[in-house]
């Protein structure tokens, strides 16, 4: 099942970012891109949208995972300007 593989790669990426491990970040990004290219036509449109936009935290949440990716500086849907 590609979703499980994608979720695993996203968790690996999340872990690598937290550890500031450049080699692991590169490897996990490569895995994500390969999985996306291979399974693009069978993925749910929302998941595809997140992955194509490199919204990896959203993709991981969509797949039922938890993410510690950096939170946005402004609330969702807002630019933070008053």
Protein Blocks (a to p, Z undefined) as FASTA:
>chain_A
ZZlmmmmmmmmmmmmmmnopaklmmmmmmmmmmmmmmmmmmpcfklmmmmmnopaklmmm
mnopacfbdcdfbdehiahiZZ
